[in-house]
C-alpha cells in the first residue's frame, strides 16, 4: 500500500526558515509566512522536511487513495520558491494572469522572489484555493 511521504511534522517552521541558505529567500519566506498566515487564519506547520503548510484537509480519491494535505503552503527551495494550492481549481488560471512573473504546474506555482508577484493577487489565490477545497472536501477540513 502506498504511504504518503509528505506528512505534517512537529518540526519548527521558524527554525526551518532560519536554515534557508540565501538571505533573500529567507526574507521572502518570512514575508510569505505572514501573507499565508494572515490570509488563511491558520498557523504554519511543517509538512515533510521542506513544505510550510497552513490548515489541512483529508482527501479520498475514487481510486481509494486517501491522505491528508495542507490547504495551501510554500517552500523556499534553492532554485525557486514553490507555492502550493489546490489541484483542479479552474479559477486559479484567471488570477495567475494578473499574478506577475511565475511558472505554473498542476498544483504548484513557482516564483523567483516575492518582489516579482502581486501580493494582493496571491491573497486572492490563497482564498480561492481554500474555498475550493472546502467545497470539494466539506467534511475533510481540519
N, C-alpha and C positions, 0 to 999 in steps of 0.2 A: 504494500500500500504506500502511496506517495505521501511523504511528510513535508510540510511546509518548512522552508529554510528561514524565511523571514518571520520571526515571531517577536512579540513585544518582550522587552527585557527590562531589568531594573537598572541598567547602566545609566550613568549621569549624562544628560543632554549637554549641560554646560561643560563638563569635562571633555566630552567628545568634541565640542566646538573649539575649546581651548587647544586641542591637539591637531587642529587643521593646520597644515604647514604654511600656507600662504596667508599673510596678514590681511590682504584684501578679501580673500574668500572667507576668512574668519569674521571680518567686519560684515560682509554680506550675509553670512549665516546668522549673525545676531539680528540683523535687520529683518530677515525672513522669519526668524523665531518670533519677533514682535508682531509682524504682519499676520502670520498664521494664527498665533495665539489670540490676538485681538479680533480677528475675523471669525474664527471658529468658536471662540469661547471655551476651547479645550486646552488643557495643559499638554505640553510636549512630552512625548515618551520616545525612547529609543526602540526601534524595530530592527532586529538583527544588529550587526556591528556598525552600520553606517546610515540608516534612514531615521530621520526625525519625523515622527508621525503625530497626528492630532486626532483624538477621538478614535473610535474603532467600530467596525461592523462585522457581522457574521454573514458569510455568503454561502450559498449552496447552488451548484450548477445542475442542470438536467442530467449530466453525466454521473452525478453522485459526488463529485469532488466538492469539498467544502473546507472552509477555514475562516480565519479572522484576518483583517487587514485594517490599516489606518484609513480614516475617511479621506484625509489628504496628508501630504508630507513633502519633505525635501531632503536632499543630500548634497552637501558641498563636496563633490568629487574633484579629483585632480584636474581632469580635462574640462569639465563643465559642471554647472550646478543642475541637478536633476530635480524637477518639480513633479510630484505625483498627484494625479487626480483620478476621478472615476473613469473607467473604460465604458464606452458605449454612450456617452453623453454627447448628443448631437449639437447642443447649444455652444459647446466649447469652441468649435471651429470659427464661429462668428466673432466670439470675443478675442480669439487669437489674432484676427486680422488687425485689431487695434492694440495688441499687446506690446509690440516692439520687437527687437531682434531676438529670434529664438529658432529652434528646430523642434518639431513635434513628432512624437511616436504615438503608439496606441494609448498608453496610459501616462506617458512621461512627456514633459516639455523641458527642453534643455536650454539653458541660458549661460552666457559667459559671466555676466555680472548684473547685479540689481539695477545699476545705472542704465542698462540697455532696455529696461522694460518700464511700462506704465504701472505704477503700484496700485492705482485705483482699479485698473483692469484686472490685475492679479487678484485683488479682493473680490471682484465680481466672479472670476473663475473659481475661486475657492468656495464662495457662497453657492454658485451653481452646482458645483460638484457635490457638496454636502446635501443640497436639496434633492439632486438626482438620486443619490444613494438612499436618502430617507424614503423616497417614493419607491425605489426598486427593492429595498430590503427593510420594510417598515417595522418588522419585528426583530431585526438584527442589529439595530443601532445601540451602541453602548456608550 
